[in-house]
């Protein structure tokens, strides 16, 4: 069993023990996910680039909790929809490699539509 499967079981037990599955619809999980992303972003709001890369240990711990919350909701959503998250990421990376060929995009932050088929 993978670590993802272990986590999914742990989260599922946590939810079942509290009778919360009734609230864990894909819509609600997406809404909770975006709310947690907002909480994560709050930790970086108004920081300079340098400050955002040099968080205190206390702030880093708070950020780690928010990242964990985001991950829990993402894992729960993928589980509810029957999506193998690792497989989905691997498939998406293949698509990204085709959309963003390294020899064409290296060092550029442009979206693929801004350079595709241009020389």
N, C-alpha and C positions, 0 to 999 in steps of 0.2 A: 504494500500500500504506500502511495506517495505521501509526501508531507502535505500536499494540497488536499488529498483525501482525508488525512488525519484532521486537518483544520476544518474542512467542511463538516466532518462528523462532530467535532467539538462545538462548532457554531450551531449546528442543527440541534444538538442536545441542549445547549444554552437556551435556544429559542423555544424548543419543545417544553423544557422545564418551566417556562414562563407563559406558555400558551400564547406565544406571539406570532406563530406561523400564519394565523388568520389575517395578520396585518402585512405580511411579507409578500405582497403581490409585486410583480415586476414594476408596475407604476410607482408604488410606494417605495420600493427599494431604490429605484432611480432617483426619486426625490430625496431620500435620505442620503444617497451617495453624493449628490450635488451639494447638499447642505454641509456634509462633512468636508467636501473639497473647499467650500467657502471658509470653513473654520481653519483649514490648513493655510489657505491664502492669507487669512488675517495675520498670521504670524510673520509674514513677509511684507505686508503692506507698509509702505513708507520707508522701508529700509533701502539703503543703497545696495548696489551689486556686491560691494565688498562686505558690507554688514550681513547680507543674506548668506554669504559663504562662510562667515565666521561667527556662528551662533554660540552663545554661552552653553555650558553643559545643561543648565536648567532649561533654557529655551529649546535646546536640541531634544531633551526628554519630552517636552510638551509637543514638539513637532512630531516626534516618533509616535506619540499617542494618536495624533490626528491622521498620520499616514496609516497606522494600524486600522483606525476606524474606516478609512477609505477602502482599504484592502478587504476588510471584513464584509462591507456592503457589496463590493465588486464580486467577491467570491460567492457570497450568498445569492446575488443576482444571477451569476453564471450557473450556479447549482439549480436554482429554481427554473431556469430556462433550458436546462439539460445541455449546457455548453461546456465542453472541455476547454478550460481556459488556456492551458499549456498548448493544446493543439490549435486553438484559435490564434494565439500569439504567433506560433510558428507559421501558420498559413498567412497571417497578415504581414509578417516579416518578408516572406517571399514576394508578396504584392508590393511592399515598400521598396524592396531591392530593384524591382522592375520599374517602379515609378521614379525612383531616385538613384540612377546609376552613379556610382561613386566618382567615375571619371568626369561626369558632367556637373555634379553638384558639390564637389569637395569645397568646403569653405564658404558655401553660400547658404543663406537662410531663406531663399526664395521658394515659393510653392512650386510643385512640379509643373503646374500649368503655365508658369512664367518662363520656363526654359525648354520645355518639351519640344522636340523637333526643331530646335534652333541650333545653329552652329556658331 
